[in-house]
Structures are given as structure tokens and as C-alpha cells.
Amino acid sequence: TIGESLEGEIVLIDFGLAAQSLQDEDKAVDLYVLERAFGSTHPEAEEGFQEVLRIYGESYKGAKVVLKRLEDVRMRGRKRSMLG
């Protein structure tokens, strides 16, 4: 099953190759890009990314605002993909 194939530890490494930012919008966009990359390389493991978001929410005190902003970023991304 999917759950059995996802056993183990998820480790994320942020190399910070572009820039560092304290802006919630930038953090939300980073999560959106990670979500899209995760979905394109591991489409059967959506629940794994949900676990990433859950742990992010538990471990970062500013996560509530960033995760709300992520919803806004997702909506903009969907609108953009619909318009071409």
C-alpha cells in the first residue's frame, strides 16, 4: 500500500540558492514550488507532502500565516494554469 511505501523519515534541505527572505509570501511560494515538484516526481505520495505541511505547521511559529498565504498562491497558480 501507499502508506507502507512511505515509511521512513522525510528530510528536506534548503540550499538557499536564490535568496533568503523573511516575507510570508516568499515562504508560501517556496512551499508551492516544493509541492509542485513533489507532485510531479512522486504523484502517488500526496499524503507525504501533507505530512511535510503538518510538521511545518507544528515546528515553525509563523506557519499559520504562511500556510494561509500558500492557499492564496495555489489559487493564483490554478488561475494561471487555466488561462494558459
C-alpha distances in whole Angstrom, upper triangle without the diagonal:
4,5,5,6,9,11,14,17,18,22,24,27,30,32,35,36,37,39,38,39,39,39,36,36,35,32,31,31,30,26,26,27,24,22,23,22,19,18,20,18,15,14,10,11,13,12,13,17,17,17,19,22,21,22,25,26,27,28,31,34,34,31,31,34,32,29,31,33,29,29,32,31,28,31,33,31,30,33,34,32,33,36,36
4,5,5,6,9,12,15,15,19,20,24,26,29,31,32,34,35,35,35,35,35,32,32,31,29,27,27,26,23,23,23,20,18,19,19,15,14,16,15,11,11,7,7,10,9,10,13,14,14,16,18,18,19,22,23,24,25,28,30,31,27,28,30,28,25,28,29,26,26,29,28,25,28,30,27,27,30,31,28,30,33,33
4,5,5,7,10,13,14,17,19,23,26,29,31,32,34,35,34,34,34,34,31,32,31,28,27,28,26,23,23,24,21,19,21,20,16,16,19,17,13,14,10,9,11,9,9,13,13,12,15,17,16,17,20,21,21,23,26,28,29,26,27,29,27,24,27,29,25,26,29,28,26,28,31,28,28,32,33,30,32,35,35
4,5,6,9,12,14,18,20,24,27,29,32,33,35,36,36,36,37,37,34,34,34,30,29,30,28,25,26,26,23,21,23,22,18,18,20,18,15,16,12,11,14,12,12,15,16,14,17,20,19,19,22,24,24,25,28,31,32,28,30,32,30,27,30,32,28,29,32,31,29,32,34,31,31,35,35,33,35,38,38
4,6,9,12,13,16,18,21,24,27,29,31,33,34,34,35,35,35,33,33,32,29,28,28,26,23,24,24,20,19,20,19,15,16,17,15,12,13,10,9,12,12,10,14,15,14,16,19,19,19,22,24,24,25,27,30,31,28,29,32,29,27,30,31,27,28,31,30,27,30,32,29,29,33,33,31,33,36,35
4,6,9,9,13,15,18,21,24,26,28,30,31,30,31,32,32,29,30,29,25,25,25,23,20,21,21,18,16,18,17,13,14,16,14,11,12,10,8,10,9,7,11,12,11,12,15,16,16,18,20,20,21,23,27,27,24,26,28,26,23,26,28,24,25,28,27,25,28,30,27,27,31,31,29,32,35,34
4,7,9,13,16,19,22,25,28,29,32,32,31,32,33,33,31,31,30,27,27,27,25,22,24,24,20,19,21,20,16,18,20,17,14,16,14,11,14,12,10,13,14,12,14,17,16,16,18,21,20,21,23,27,28,25,27,29,27,25,28,29,26,27,31,30,28,31,33,30,31,34,35,33,35,38,37
4,7,10,13,16,20,22,25,27,29,30,29,30,31,32,30,30,29,26,26,27,24,21,23,23,19,19,22,20,16,19,20,18,15,18,16,13,15,14,11,14,15,12,13,16,16,14,17,20,19,19,22,25,27,24,26,29,26,24,28,29,26,28,31,29,28,31,33,31,32,35,35,34,36,39,38
4,6,10,13,16,19,22,24,26,27,26,27,27,28,26,28,26,23,23,24,21,19,21,21,17,17,20,18,15,18,20,18,15,18,17,14,15,14,10,12,14,11,11,14,14,12,14,17,16,16,18,22,23,21,23,26,23,22,26,27,24,26,29,27,26,30,31,29,30,34,34,33,35,38,37
4,7,10,13,16,19,21,23,24,23,24,24,25,23,24,22,19,20,20,17,15,17,17,13,14,17,15,12,15,17,15,13,16,15,12,13,12,8,10,12,9,8,12,12,10,12,15,15,14,16,20,21,18,21,23,20,19,23,23,21,23,26,24,23,27,28,26,27,30,30,29,32,35,34
4,7,10,13,15,18,20,21,20,21,22,23,22,23,21,18,19,19,16,15,17,17,13,15,17,15,13,16,18,16,15,18,18,15,16,15,12,12,14,12,9,13,14,11,12,15,15,14,16,19,20,18,21,23,20,19,23,23,21,23,26,24,23,27,28,26,28,31,30,30,33,35,34
4,7,10,12,14,17,17,16,18,19,20,19,20,17,14,16,16,12,12,14,13,10,12,15,13,11,15,17,15,15,18,19,15,16,16,12,11,14,12,9,12,14,12,11,15,15,13,14,18,18,16,20,21,17,17,21,21,18,21,23,21,21,25,25,23,25,28,28,27,30,32,31
4,6,9,11,14,15,14,16,18,19,19,20,17,14,16,16,12,13,16,14,11,14,16,14,14,17,18,17,17,20,22,19,19,19,16,15,17,16,12,15,17,15,13,17,18,15,16,19,19,18,21,22,19,19,23,22,20,23,25,22,22,26,26,24,27,29,28,28,31,33,32
4,5,8,10,11,10,13,14,16,16,17,14,12,14,14,10,11,14,12,10,14,16,14,14,18,19,18,19,21,23,20,20,21,18,16,18,17,14,15,18,16,13,17,18,16,15,18,18,17,20,20,17,18,21,20,18,21,23,20,21,24,24,22,25,28,26,26,30,31,30
4,5,9,10,10,13,16,17,18,19,15,14,17,16,12,14,16,14,13,17,18,16,17,20,20,19,21,24,26,23,23,24,21,19,22,21,17,19,21,19,17,21,22,19,18,21,20,20,23,23,20,21,24,22,21,24,25,22,23,27,26,24,27,29,28,28,31,32,31
4,6,6,6,10,13,14,16,16,12,12,15,14,11,13,16,14,13,17,18,16,18,21,21,21,23,25,27,25,24,25,23,20,22,22,18,19,22,20,17,20,22,19,18,20,19,19,22,21,18,20,23,20,19,23,23,20,22,25,24,23,26,28,26,27,30,31,29
4,6,8,12,15,17,18,18,14,14,17,15,12,15,17,14,14,18,18,16,18,22,21,21,23,25,28,26,26,27,24,22,25,25,21,22,25,23,21,24,25,23,21,24,22,22,25,24,20,22,25,22,21,24,24,21,23,26,24,23,26,28,26,26,30,30,28
4,7,10,13,14,16,15,11,13,15,13,11,14,16,13,14,18,18,17,19,22,22,22,24,26,29,27,26,28,26,23,25,26,22,22,25,24,21,24,26,23,21,24,21,21,24,22,19,21,23,20,19,23,22,19,21,24,22,21,24,26,23,24,28,28,26
4,6,10,11,14,13,10,11,14,13,11,15,16,15,16,19,20,19,21,24,24,24,26,28,31,29,27,29,26,23,25,26,22,22,25,23,20,22,24,22,19,21,19,19,22,20,17,20,22,19,19,22,22,19,21,24,22,21,25,26,24,26,29,29,28
4,7,9,12,12,9,9,13,13,11,14,16,15,16,19,20,20,21,24,25,25,27,29,31,28,27,28,25,22,24,24,20,20,23,21,18,20,22,19,16,18,16,17,20,18,15,18,20,18,18,21,21,19,21,24,23,22,26,27,26,27,30,31,30
4,5,8,9,7,8,11,11,10,13,15,15,16,19,20,20,22,24,26,26,27,29,31,29,27,28,26,22,23,24,20,19,22,21,17,18,20,18,15,16,13,14,17,15,13,16,17,15,15,19,18,17,20,22,21,21,24,25,24,26,29,29,29
4,6,9,8,8,11,12,12,14,16,17,18,20,22,22,23,26,27,28,29,30,32,29,27,27,26,23,23,23,20,18,20,19,16,16,18,16,13,13,10,12,15,12,11,14,16,14,15,18,18,17,20,22,21,22,25,26,25,27,30,30,31
4,5,5,6,9,10,11,13,14,16,17,19,20,21,23,24,26,27,28,29,31,29,26,27,25,22,22,23,20,18,20,20,16,16,19,18,14,14,11,12,13,10,9,13,13,11,12,15,14,14,17,19,18,19,22,23,22,24,27,27,28
4,5,5,6,9,10,11,12,14,15,16,18,20,21,22,24,26,26,27,29,26,23,24,23,19,19,20,17,15,17,17,13,13,16,15,12,12,8,9,10,7,5,9,9,7,9,12,11,11,14,16,16,17,20,21,21,23,25,26,26
4,5,5,6,9,10,10,12,14,15,16,18,20,21,22,24,25,25,28,25,23,24,23,19,19,21,18,16,19,19,15,16,19,18,15,15,12,12,12,9,7,10,10,6,8,11,9,8,12,13,12,13,17,17,17,19,22,22,23
4,5,5,6,9,10,11,12,14,15,16,18,20,21,23,24,24,27,25,22,24,22,19,19,21,17,16,19,19,15,16,19,18,15,16,13,13,14,12,9,11,13,9,10,13,12,10,13,15,14,14,18,19,18,20,23,23,23
4,5,5,6,9,10,11,12,14,15,16,18,20,21,22,23,25,22,20,21,19,16,16,17,14,12,15,15,11,13,16,14,12,13,10,9,12,10,7,9,11,9,8,12,12,10,13,16,15,15,18,20,19,21,24,25,25
4,5,5,6,9,10,10,12,14,15,16,18,20,20,21,23,20,18,19,18,14,14,16,13,11,14,15,12,12,16,15,13,14,11,9,11,9,5,7,8,6,5,8,9,7,9,12,12,12,15,17,17,18,21,22,22
4,5,5,6,8,10,10,12,14,15,16,18,19,20,22,20,18,20,19,15,16,18,15,13,17,18,14,16,19,18,16,18,15,13,15,13,9,10,11,8,7,10,10,7,9,12,11,10,13,15,14,16,19,19,19
4,5,5,6,9,10,11,12,14,15,16,18,19,21,19,17,19,17,13,15,16,13,12,16,16,13,15,18,17,15,17,15,13,15,14,10,11,13,11,9,13,13,10,11,15,14,13,16,18,17,18,21,22,22
4,5,5,6,9,10,10,12,14,15,16,16,18,16,14,15,14,10,11,13,10,9,12,13,10,12,15,15,13,16,14,11,13,13,9,9,11,10,7,10,12,9,10,14,14,12,15,18,17,18,21,22,22
4,5,5,6,9,10,10,12,14,15,15,18,16,13,15,15,11,12,14,12,11,14,16,13,15,18,18,17,19,16,14,15,14,11,10,12,10,7,9,10,7,7,11,11,9,11,14,14,14,17,19,18
4,5,5,6,8,10,11,12,14,14,17,16,14,17,15,12,14,16,13,13,17,17,15,17,20,20,19,21,19,16,18,17,14,13,15,13,10,13,13,10,10,13,13,10,13,16,14,14,18,19,18
4,5,5,6,8,10,11,11,13,15,13,12,14,12,9,12,13,10,11,14,15,13,15,18,18,17,20,18,16,18,18,14,13,16,15,11,14,15,12,12,16,16,13,15,19,18,17,20,22,21
4,5,5,6,9,10,10,10,13,11,9,11,10,7,9,12,10,10,13,14,13,15,18,18,18,20,19,16,17,17,14,12,15,14,10,12,14,11,10,14,14,12,13,17,16,15,18,21,20
4,5,5,6,9,10,10,13,12,10,13,13,10,12,15,13,13,17,18,17,19,22,22,21,24,22,19,20,20,17,15,17,16,12,13,15,12,10,13,14,10,12,15,14,13,16,18,17
4,5,5,6,8,10,13,12,11,14,13,10,14,15,13,14,18,18,17,20,22,22,22,25,23,20,22,22,19,17,20,19,15,17,18,15,14,17,17,14,15,18,17,15,19,21,19
4,6,5,6,7,10,8,8,11,9,7,11,12,11,12,15,16,15,18,20,20,21,24,23,19,21,22,19,17,20,19,15,17,19,16,14,18,19,16,17,20,19,18,21,23,22
4,6,5,5,8,8,7,10,10,8,11,13,13,14,17,18,18,20,22,23,23,26,24,21,22,23,20,18,20,19,16,16,18,16,13,16,18,14,14,18,18,15,18,21,20
4,6,6,9,10,10,14,13,12,15,17,16,17,20,21,21,23,25,26,26,29,27,24,26,26,22,21,23,22,18,19,21,18,15,18,19,15,15,19,18,15,18,20,19
4,6,9,9,11,14,12,12,15,16,15,17,20,21,21,23,25,25,26,29,28,25,27,27,24,22,25,24,20,21,23,20,18,21,22,18,19,22,21,19,22,24,22
4,6,5,8,10,9,10,13,14,14,16,18,19,19,22,23,24,25,28,27,24,26,27,23,21,24,24,20,21,23,21,18,22,23,19,20,23,23,20,23,26,24
4,5,6,10,10,10,12,14,15,16,18,20,20,22,24,25,26,29,28,24,26,27,24,21,23,23,19,20,22,20,17,20,21,18,17,21,21,18,20,23,22
4,6,8,9,10,12,14,15,17,18,20,21,23,24,25,27,30,29,25,26,28,25,22,25,25,21,21,24,23,20,22,24,21,20,24,24,21,23,27,26
4,5,5,7,9,10,11,13,15,16,17,19,21,22,23,26,26,22,23,25,22,20,22,23,19,20,23,21,19,21,23,21,20,24,24,22,24,27,27
4,5,5,7,9,10,11,13,15,15,17,19,20,21,24,23,20,20,22,20,17,19,20,16,16,19,18,15,18,20,18,17,21,22,20,22,25,25
4,5,5,6,9,10,10,12,14,15,17,18,20,22,22,19,19,22,19,16,19,20,17,17,21,20,17,20,22,20,20,24,25,23,25,28,28
4,5,5,6,9,10,11,12,14,15,17,18,21,21,18,19,21,19,16,19,20,17,18,21,20,18,21,23,21,21,25,25,24,26,29,29
4,5,5,6,9,10,10,12,14,15,16,19,19,15,17,18,16,13,16,17,13,15,18,16,14,18,20,18,18,22,22,21,23,26,26
4,5,5,6,9,10,10,12,14,15,18,18,14,15,17,15,12,14,16,13,13,17,16,14,17,20,18,19,22,23,22,24,27,27
4,5,5,6,8,10,11,12,14,17,17,14,15,18,16,13,16,18,15,16,20,19,18,21,23,22,22,26,26,26,28,31,30
4,5,5,6,9,10,10,12,15,15,12,14,16,14,12,15,16,13,15,18,17,16,20,22,20,21,25,25,24,27,29,29
4,5,5,6,9,10,10,13,13,9,11,13,11,8,12,13,10,12,15,15,14,17,19,18,19,22,23,23,25,28,28
4,5,5,6,9,10,12,13,10,11,14,12,10,13,15,13,14,18,18,17,20,22,21,22,25,26,26,28,31,31
4,5,5,6,8,11,13,10,12,15,13,12,15,17,15,17,20,20,19,22,24,23,25,28,29,28,31,33,33
4,5,5,6,9,10,7,9,12,10,9,13,14,12,15,18,17,17,20,22,21,23,26,26,27,29,31,31
4,6,6,8,8,5,7,10,9,8,11,13,12,14,17,17,17,20,22,22,23,26,27,27,29,31,32
4,6,8,10,8,9,13,12,11,14,16,16,18,20,21,21,24,26,25,27,29,30,31,33,35,36
4,7,9,8,11,13,13,13,16,17,17,19,21,21,22,25,26,26,28,30,31,32,34,36,36
4,5,5,9,10,10,11,14,15,15,17,19,19,20,23,24,24,26,29,29,30,32,34,34
4,6,8,9,10,11,13,15,15,18,19,20,21,24,25,26,28,30,30,32,34,35,36
4,6,6,7,9,11,11,13,15,16,17,19,21,22,23,25,26,27,29,31,32,33
4,5,5,6,8,10,10,12,14,15,16,18,20,20,22,24,25,26,28,30,31
4,6,5,6,9,10,11,13,14,16,17,19,20,22,23,25,26,28,29,31
4,6,5,6,9,10,11,12,14,16,17,18,20,22,23,25,26,27,29
4,5,5,6,9,10,10,12,14,15,16,18,20,21,22,24,26,26
4,5,5,7,9,10,10,13,14,15,17,19,20,21,23,25,26
4,5,5,7,9,10,11,13,15,16,17,19,20,22,23,25
4,5,5,6,9,10,11,12,14,15,17,18,20,21,23
4,5,5,6,9,10,10,12,14,15,16,18,20,21
4,5,5,6,9,10,11,12,14,15,17,19,20
4,5,5,6,9,10,11,12,14,16,17,18
4,5,5,6,9,10,10,12,14,15,16
4,5,5,6,9,10,11,12,14,15
4,5,5,6,9,10,11,12,14
4,5,5,6,9,10,11,12
4,5,5,6,9,10,11
4,5,5,6,9,10
4,6,5,6,9
4,5,5,6
4,6,5
4,6
4
